[in-house]
Amino acid sequence: MSSSKKILIIGAGRSSSNLIQYLLQNAGHEGWHVRVGDVDLANAQQKLAGYETFGDAFLLDGQSHEQRRKEIAQSDLVISMLPATMHMPVAQDCLELGKNVITPSYIPDEMWSLDQAAKAKGIVLLNEMGVDPGIDHMSAMEIIHRLLAEGAELESFESFTGGLVAPECDNNPWNYKVTWNPRNVVLAGYGGTARYQESGAMKYIPYQRLFKEITPVEIQGFGHFDGYANRDSLKYMKIYGLEQIPTLYRGTLRRGGFCKAWDALIALGLTDDSFEILSPDQLTWRQLTMSFLPSGGYGTAEQQLLRFCNDQVVYDKLIWLGLLEEIPLGLDKGTPAMMLQKRIEACWKLASDDKDMIVMWHRFRYKKDGVRQELCSSLITLGDDPIYTAMSKTVGLPIAIAAKKILRGELKLSGVTLPVYPEIYVPILEELRTFGIAFNEQHTILS
């Protein structure tokens, strides 16, 4: 064991299953020992079941500075699967201790301050290595570099990703089930303004309009989707080397009709995370919803909610969530957003035989040889079950493959890094294709 390369995984949540499985399945011939720490020991142990020879599970509080540093010091590579807000302390520990680290989350701005020190130590702080961010960057850069090499002049780039439910398991009126952090689902876009560039002009979408201004997307064989804007598309102009492109827009996909109904929840105030509900343990959902409807209403609660929605389909979706049921909120304290999260976790839970689906779609418009053209690239990945989900595959496998390349010494990059370089994305996309994670392209002549 002393000669083994030691991999530390901090956090064994929903998205870690395929990551841990891949590392354990390759541990024997690669000479790895995989150590998985989580606040839920039973959960970590379950992820290692059958592979105890090549790894071990232990109780770890990722916020414990002393315990975290002790584990990092004994490792050759660290993979942080903690919530995004907790990656920075892990990265700082890894820098001080001279350890490579991989995370699946967006790089916090303050992490760039570690870049020069990491380069000086020859270690890599590799971020945005999941699906979105992650595979979206890699697949986009593969096409961008190819088009530029062919002499194309890029006019627009739009990119959307959605974590959804597989068509055969799509059995509720929202066409949605929770496959990742439910709090992030509830607070998507909350408290901020989305920004992107369109035809050379900067555009802003405040939260109250976010789910109104949608982009329709159609993927052959899988139907129609609605796309809404991500928080900040503009920073990727520089990251992608597209500072001169007139249009760049990144967003999230949902099935058609979801955004309109979610916008009604925003208008009601049920996504508000700024104040706590008074005595929620004494309220039912019917009472809470009535408290958010405009005062001076007349008729039954159902009639008032229907007038508020002004749309029968939207109203039916809200009723299906149980917003007018005489059922307890289920929490002793919390914000409206926390109450809504509790409700959707119950309503949108994956059943034991459900499968999820990852959808990704890129659209490039460009001019080449005087001809305007369009390239659409789409990815559909289905999960196997509620444990080995499409989300787990597309988040975990890129991280695992990158870990292998780093431990083999095949990735020579250092510093704070994203997967936008050919030496990262080429081998990872190539191996992902062996797992069926592959893109289909459609080309169209526009003029």
Secondary structure, DSSP 8 states (H G I E B T S, - for coil): -TTSEEEEEE---GGGHHHHHHHHHHHHHHTEEEEEEES-HHHHHHHHTT-GGGEEEEE--TT-HHHHHHHHHT-SEEEE-S-GGGHHHHHHHHHHHT-EEE-SS---GGGGGGHHHHHHHT-EEE---BBTTBHHHHHHHHHHHHHHHTT-EEEEEEEEEEEEE-GGG--STT-----S-HHHHHTTTTTSEEEEEETTEEEEEEHHHHTTS-EEEEETTTEEEEEEE-SB-THHHHHTT-TT-SEEEEEEEEETTHHHHHHHHHHHTTT--SS--SSGGG-BHHHHHHHHS-TT--S-HHHHHHHHHT-HHHHHHHHHTTTTSS-B---SS--HHHHHHHHHHHHS---TT--EEEEEEEEEEEEETTEEEEEEEEEEEE-SSSSS-HHHHHHHHHHHHHHHHHHHT-----EEE-S-SHHHHHHHHHHHHHTT--EEEEEEE--
